[in-house]
Amino acid sequence: MSKNCLLLLVQIFLLGGTSVVWAGEPGQQFEGFNLQGYTRDGKKSWTVNGDNADILGDKIKISNVAGESYGDEKVNLTAETGTIDQASGIIHLEKDVVITSERGTQMTTDSLDWNRNEDLVKTNDDVLITDKDMTMTGTGMEAHPAMKTAQIDQDVTVTMDTQPDPEVTSQITITSDGPMVIDQTKSYAVFQDNVVAVQADQTLKADRMEIFFDETKRQIKEMICSGHVVIIRGANQSFADKAVYNGRERKLTLSGRPKLILVTEGENAITALGN
C-alpha cells in the first residue's frame, strides 16, 4: 500500500440536502486528514481530523480522531480510531472514546456511532457521564453530542449532590433497570423499572421516578414516584401507590392506599397505620 506524505483536505458541503463527497482511490493512505461539514447558510457545523487515513471503498478509516460539533454549544469528540461511511455519513468511533462539551460535561465509552446529519451519538457499550455534581453510568445510550438530552438504556446508576452545604448529607444514589432519560434543557429526568434511591439512612423504591431540578439552587425541586412505592427509614417502612416530594418545603406526600409500619418499642413492637 502506498503512503503519500501529503496533507489530505477533504470537505463535504451540505447544501440543499446534497452531499458532495471526495472520492479517493481505494487502497490509498494519507498522512493528515480533515473533514468538514457546513449548514445550508454556509456555517461550519462539524469537523473531523485524524493523523492518517486509509481509503477502503466507500469507507475511510482514520487514526487518532479529533472531532468537533458546532451548535448551541461546542463539543469535542476524540477516539483512537474511526471509520467514516461516505454513503450514510455516520462516523463509527472506537477505543477510548471521549465526548466533552463546552460547559464541562464529559462522556466516555468504548465505541459509538456519530450521526453528523442528525446530530446524534449512539452506543450499545457501557457509558460514564460526569457533569458538575452528577455522575451517570449505564449500558447503551443515545444522546445529542452536548449531552443536554440523553437516554441511558439499562443498568442505570446516578449519583448526585443535592445540596451545596457541605455540612448537610446530601448525596443521593439512584439505580434503575432502565431506561433513564435526562433533559437538561428542562431540568428533568425520569427513571423506569425497579427504581431505588438511597440517601443516608433512607431508601425509596418505585416503578417510576420523575425528578425536576432547580438548577439555580442545585437541588431537587420535585420528585414524583409511582407504582409500588416503598420508603424505608431505619426500621420504619411506608407503602403507597404514589409519593410526591416537595424540595422547597421538604415535604413528602403519600397517596393511593398509604400505609405506615412503625417500630415503637423493642424488636417485636410494631404499629401499622393506614389502609
Secondary structure as UniProt FT lines:
FT   STRAND          3..4
FT   STRAND          8..11
FT   STRAND          13..15
FT   TURN            16..17
FT   STRAND          18..20
FT   TURN            26..27
FT   STRAND          29..38
FT   TURN            40..41
FT   STRAND          44..56
FT   TURN            57..58
FT   STRAND          59..69
FT   STRAND          75..85
FT   TURN            86..88
FT   STRAND          90..101
FT   TURN            102..103
FT   STRAND          106..115
FT   TURN            116..119
FT   STRAND          120..131
FT   TURN            132..133
FT   STRAND          134..143
FT   TURN            145..146
FT   STRAND          149..161
FT   TURN            166..167
FT   STRAND          171..176
FT   STRAND          180..183
FT   TURN            184..187
FT   STRAND          188..199
FT   TURN            200..201
FT   STRAND          202..214
FT   TURN            215..218
FT   STRAND          219..233
FT   TURN            234..235
FT   STRAND          236..246
FT   TURN            247..250
FT   STRAND          251..255
FT   STRAND          259..265
FT   TURN            266..268
FT   STRAND          269..274
//
